Structures are given as structure tokens and as C-alpha cells.
Amino acid sequence: MQLQDGRYVLPGGIDPLELVKRFDAPLYVYDASVMERQYRRMVEAFDVPRLRINYACKALTNLHVLERFRKWGAGLDTVSIQEVELGLMAGFRPEDILFTPNCVSMEEYEMAVQRGVRINIDSTSILEQFGNLHPDVPVCIRFNPHIMAGGSHKISVGHIDSKFGISIHQLPHVLRIVEATGLRVEGLHMHTGSDILDAEVFLAGAEILLDMARHFPDLDFIDFGSGFKVPYKEGDVATDIGELGRRLSERFRAFCASYGRDLTLMFEPGKFLVSEAGYFLVRTNVVKTTPSTVFACVDSGFNHLIRPMFYEAYHHIVNLSNPAGKPRIYTVVGYICETDTFGVNRKLAEVREGDILAFYNAGAYCYSMASNYNSRFRPAEVLVENGQAVLIRRRETLQDLLATQMVEAPVNE
Ligand SMILES: *Cc1c(COP(=O)(O)O)cnc(C)c1O
């Protein structure tokens, strides 16, 4: 979204305030051109004979978004059987879907086998059970390289205390299971967490995984996970995807030469592909002045966008309705009956009651983490593409809240 001639516009000249008039607020708006640009950036950064980018769809699971990524040539990374079902509905071929769950039951793996998707196993217990039941179904193994990475402890999943993956120190046990069951290991995988700043961290992890790979002669792919950082505010450092691409491609080509075969280099970004494509538009209900603070109180809360409260994530905020207004300092809060602060001491063009504010970086882990807390409806979602704005999910209604409740007769009869 750009400030053009004194007002904010989306690509194709679409006025976000018009979208609010059409679809009401709060509203999620996604710019497909940003998703496509990010996907192409990723693809172009790597120079290897076989490359696969799987979209980690937990970031944003709308079917229309999934379909776009399929059309652009991506595969899909899924963490639940429900995401697998959505991927299949969006037209992905089973072999283009990787199922990477954590701590799920054998029954859920069984369902994934029935769907024919690729399976990523992250404990020795499941590996052994799986190998006994399905020695003929190839698997990927998720290793934990024990690298401390990630923007906050909550999103760092590769460290020593983490529940994710099979420890690299358990390699002998893994090899024993593989040999005893006759499993074919077609892939190795790692994912060290989100918000990794540094190409060095990736390369260190990659080195460890490539070291593991020598022990598995039947590999088809090596998946280096994700964790690419995107900018949230001016001056933020993002993962230098170009540098990472150059250095890892070179290392990977050398590895393949020594392995004797070209393997597929795989990544599974979520945030990198969709974070910057999203905006969350909210309406200011009240401007409230206390002895210490001016609050801009909006018609949303952590029921719709939990990242600021859950991860202390920063989301840039602008006032769409009064872009030329005098800058003033606000704390932006929601309408939930609990502390739900979106941003503290933010300089915004003067906010008046009724003004529409926009949160940036609202593409990843925003709608997909939304809930019905306080019995509020989840917002609608709009996809902007080629100068058109299309409603891709309607706003919920009271019927949606009641859909799963066993109500036989009106309660207030
Ligand atoms: C969440 C997750 C991703 C995506 O992480 P981002 O930081 O959004 O890129 C990739 N792989 C696995 C296994 C995940 O759990």
C-alpha cells in the first residue's frame, strides 16, 4: 500500500477505504502481487538443478491463496491433516504436499498415508511404528540440529530443549530403525524457527543436515525449513535471501556432486511469502484520553490479530482516513475485555472517531490465528489482484457461532 497524492492506495489504484465501504470493517486485505513477487524472489535466489518451494500454509489458509501458490508452481507444507485436506481441495497433487506434523497420533499419519501425501516424521517412536506398518511408504525425517535461532523463544524450535524433530545425536537409533524396518528415507528436513536474521545460521544448520544426509543413500530431497525474516518497520533487517541463495546453492551443488546425484533443494516459507501482502483494516470506535495516555480504541482485538500480544510483534499502523492529519501519539488498543494493546506510543496522523486504521504485515499468522473470543465474528478477507478486489471469505454471522452448538429450540422461548 502506497501513499499517493495524499491518500493510501493499493495496487491497481484500489482505494482501501472503498473496500471498507463495500465489505465493512474489520477487514483483512491481501495483495496477490506481493505474494507472487515474494515467491519469485525465493525461486530466483537459488541456483540449483532441482528446487522446490513449499508454501507453509498455516500462515494463511484461505483456499484462494493456496490456489494462487499452486498456480505459481509452489508445493505445500502442512502441519495437520486438516491442512492436507485444504491443500487437496485447492488442487495440489498429493505428491506436492509435505505433511510435517508434530506430536500427532499414529491415526493422523494413517490418514495422511491414505491421502498419498509425503510424510515427515519427527520422533523415533513414530518412525519405528510407521516403519513396522508401512515399510513401503517412503518418509522424510525431521532432524533437530540444535541451533539456537529465532526472533523470540516462542518461535525458536531448533534449540536443545525444543520438542521438534529428532535430535541429531539420535542418528544411530534412527539408522537402526531404518535398517530393521526397511523404510526408505526419501527426505531430510530441519526447521529451526521463525525470524532468523542471519544467513550464517542457515548455513550452519545446512552443514549439519548435509552431514546427516551422507548416511541416507536413497534421498530425493533435503528440506531446509524456513524462518526467513521480513521487515516490520523502517530500518528492520530482513533475511538477505540473495546472499543466502548464492551461498547455499553453491554448497548444495557441491554436496550433490559428492553424493552422486542431484537432489531437490526444498524450503517451506510461510511468513516470507505472505506477511507483507496483508493489511488489516479496523475502525476507530473511541478516542479516549486518560491522565497519561491517548487511546485509539478500535473494533478488533486479539481475537482477530494476536501477534502483538502473543509474540510482542510489531505491526506498523497508519491512519487511512486522515493521512494529512497532524501527527500525534497514541496507544492503539482493541475492544476485548482484556488487555489487548496493538501498539504503544505510535505516531499516527490525528485519529478521529470513525477513522479507519491499517495494520501492516497482516498476511501471516493473523487471520489463521483468529478466534471467536468474546463471541465476536471473525472478519472477512479480500484478495486484491489485477486491479480487482474479490471477497474470498465472508464475515461471520451469529449463525456461524451457533453452527456447532446443540441448540434444539431458541433458548429464549
Ligand atoms: C511454521 C512452519 C514453517 C513456516 O515458518 P515461517 O516462519 O512462517 O516461514 C515452516 N515449516 C514448518 C515445519 C513450520 O512449522
The ligand as a Gaussian input file, in Angstrom:
#p B3LYP/6-31G(d) Opt

LIG

0 1
 C        5.649000     -22.755000      10.744000
 C        6.496000     -23.595000       9.940000
 C        7.066000     -23.091000       8.766000
 C        6.920000     -21.668000       8.301000
 O        7.632000     -20.768000       9.095000
 P        7.698000     -19.219000       8.673000
 O        8.479000     -18.574000       9.729000
 O        6.302000     -18.716000       8.590000
 O        8.335000     -19.146000       7.334000
 C        7.813000     -23.968000       8.012000
 N        7.972000     -25.257000       8.375000
 C        7.432000     -25.760000       9.496000
 C        7.630000     -27.194000       9.838000
 C        6.678000     -24.955000      10.309000
 O        6.153000     -25.459000      11.437000

